[in-house]
Amino acid sequence: MSVQNTAATGRSQPASRPTQPRRAAIAAFMGGSLEYYDFALFAAASALIFPKLFFGGSGAAVIASFATFGVAYIARPVGAVALSHIGDRFGRKRALILTLALMGAATFLIGCLPTYDQIGVFAPVMLVVLRLLQGFSAGGELAGASSLTMEHAPEGKRGFLSSFSLVGVGIGMLLANLVMIPVTALPNEALYSWGWRVPFLLSVIVFAVGLYIRRGLEEPEIFKEAVTTHGARQVKKVPLFEAFRLNWQGILKVATANLFAVVQTVVTVFGLAYGVTQGIDRTTLILVATVGQAVCIPARPVFGLLSDRIGRKPVFIIGALGSGVLVFPYFAALDAGNVPMVFLVNVALTGFAIACADGAYPAFFSEMFSANVRFTGMAVGLQLGIVVSGFSPTLGSALQNGDAKNWLPVALMTVACSLLATVAALLSRETFRTPLPELGITRQMQRRINRDSAAEAAPADTTR
């Protein structure tokens, strides 16, 4: 009997071993830590360091550096397809170990790169190649970690436990900021010679711990049942085609809802560079981001738990709308050079609004799909939506139209993305009380289940 047929007969979800939900949450936490340690590190470096080291320090160097940051977002959908194919056909664990290995290797090697002054144009070329590898890896990380953790979680705790993938995101960004504070405070000679390499080389520690934890993971029972009971037929098919055929609406909704990520990228990357142009010290701005993340980290599981109580949609929508609104006072504070106000608004923006959406979406997005295409559906949807996020700093710079103080078009672009994310969430099904085996069953899939059930019953009827 299939997982979907199981849902039709009212059977409860398959149970994981008691230790696995906790281990899955820790594994998701470590993967998110590594991915967003890289994200925050590369974001800060692309604004403060890479323009001089890899792009010759010319007038267009900042835009070129931002484009290098954004190029990873082209590779992310490719990685989403490839890694989710592995995850939905051969197991979540294999895919997640591969994502961790690729990200760890690429981040470490960036710290070993020669600069433009040493080898010329080959330096930015190698930086782009490694950035593409990071993007490929990131394409499968959050979707795989969220799917695995949610599938291991007991009923009533799916939002809470799957939010730990985003807790890892916060820890990764916090670690990167803490490492960057003393690095950016170095004299320029030390910073541009060896100091900038240290944060990238330190990523090997997070990678080693994450790999140790992920090697002890088991596949979720719901996934094993999807493979063994009706998977003999399903697993031979291409998960990407199956996901679009069975639930293209879910992929479109995830892609659109994930436009809220533009807020975080604009604040983290564009906002950092904008603040420097307004005369705010670069180390102060890194400290601002660090304080925001310190508040955001414990807030994410709180909002994940809240989504288990009142629903995914209201928690996500409050976060998406709130983050769009708070972008305006944030840029106004940067423009005025008002450091206390920058701190205050950043805490509200990051520690409340972004944390609110982040706490809900790992469960919200993964619950839109059934077990046999869950990894693929969420991964592809996430990465299609996040492409806009990756290039939002470059687009923001272009929207300024040469006026370094013109932040309003950037804020309007950001709030437009937040509104689109809100609409997508409003059009989605509420899933926080839906049993695990029943998640992601569209009308088309239910008709197929009914046909399969009728076909299985037919031979028995003819023998009577």
PyMOL commands that set and color helices and strands:
alter all, ss='L'
color gray80, all
select helices_A, chain A and resi 3-8+20-48+50-54+61-89+92-110+116-119+122-152+158-162+164-184+188-195+197-201+203-214+221-229+231-234+239-277+282-310+312-336+339-366+371-399+408-426+436-438+443-462
alter helices_A, ss='H'
color red, helices_A
deselect
rebuild
show_as cartoon
